[in-house]
């Protein structure tokens, strides 16, 4: 499909995208939160993580793909 321009996507957003791909390209913010903690040994606040995911949606790298309980399911727009 396309490529991530590293000048337009910051380090944290790159980590989020890596976590989405490791999750099979489709998951929720709470799952990404757990994956980031395991991968990096740190946690982001849920609001910061939601903001970064929303920025990736606005850049066309993620899209909403449904909802489960109170969490949106996002999918990657790049392979």
C-alpha positions as CSV (number, residue, x, y, z in Angstrom):
1,X,0.0,0.0,0.0
2,X,2.5,2.7,1.1
3,X,5.3,3.6,3.4
4,X,5.7,5.5,6.6
5,X,7.6,8.7,6.1
6,X,9.8,8.8,9.3
7,X,9.9,12.6,9.0
8,X,6.1,12.8,9.4
9,X,5.8,10.1,12.1
10,X,7.6,10.4,15.4
11,X,9.4,7.7,17.4
12,X,6.4,7.0,19.7
13,X,4.0,6.7,16.7
14,X,6.5,4.3,15.0
15,X,6.4,2.1,18.1
16,X,2.6,2.2,18.1
17,X,2.6,1.1,14.4
18,X,5.1,-1.7,15.2
19,X,2.8,-2.9,18.0
20,X,-0.2,-2.9,15.6
21,X,1.7,-5.0,13.1
22,X,2.8,-7.4,15.8
23,X,-0.8,-7.7,16.8
24,X,-1.8,-8.7,13.3
25,X,-2.7,-5.3,12.0
26,X,-5.9,-4.9,14.0
27,X,-6.4,-4.2,17.7
28,X,-7.5,-1.8,20.4
29,X,-5.7,0.9,22.4
30,X,-5.8,-1.1,25.6
31,X,-4.0,-3.9,23.9
32,X,-1.4,-1.5,22.4
33,X,-0.9,-0.1,25.9
34,X,0.0,-3.6,27.2
35,X,2.2,-4.3,24.2
36,X,4.1,-1.0,24.6
37,X,4.8,-1.7,28.2
38,X,6.2,-5.1,27.4
39,X,8.2,-3.8,24.4
40,X,9.6,-0.6,26.0
41,X,9.2,-1.1,29.7
42,X,7.1,2.0,30.1
43,X,3.5,3.1,29.9
44,X,2.0,6.1,28.3
45,X,-1.1,7.7,29.9
46,X,-4.2,6.4,28.2
47,X,-5.1,9.9,27.0
48,X,-1.6,10.4,25.4
49,X,-1.9,7.0,23.7
50,X,-5.4,7.9,22.4
51,X,-4.0,11.2,21.1
52,X,-1.1,9.5,19.3
53,X,-3.5,6.8,17.8
54,X,-5.9,9.6,16.6
55,X,-2.9,11.4,15.0
56,X,-2.1,8.2,13.1
57,X,-5.8,8.0,12.0
58,X,-5.6,11.6,10.7
59,X,-2.4,10.7,8.8
60,X,-4.1,7.8,7.2
61,X,-2.0,5.1,8.8
62,X,-4.8,3.7,11.0
63,X,-8.5,3.4,10.5
64,X,-11.4,2.6,12.9
65,X,-12.6,-0.9,12.2
66,X,-15.3,-1.4,14.7
67,X,-15.9,-1.3,18.5
68,X,-15.7,-3.8,21.2
69,X,-17.1,-3.0,24.7
70,X,-16.0,0.6,25.1
71,X,-12.9,0.5,22.9
72,X,-12.5,1.2,19.3
73,X,-10.8,-1.4,17.1
74,X,-8.2,0.1,14.8
75,X,-6.6,-1.5,11.8
76,X,-3.5,-0.5,9.9
77,X,-3.8,1.0,6.5
78,X,-0.3,-0.1,5.6
79,X,1.1,-3.6,5.3
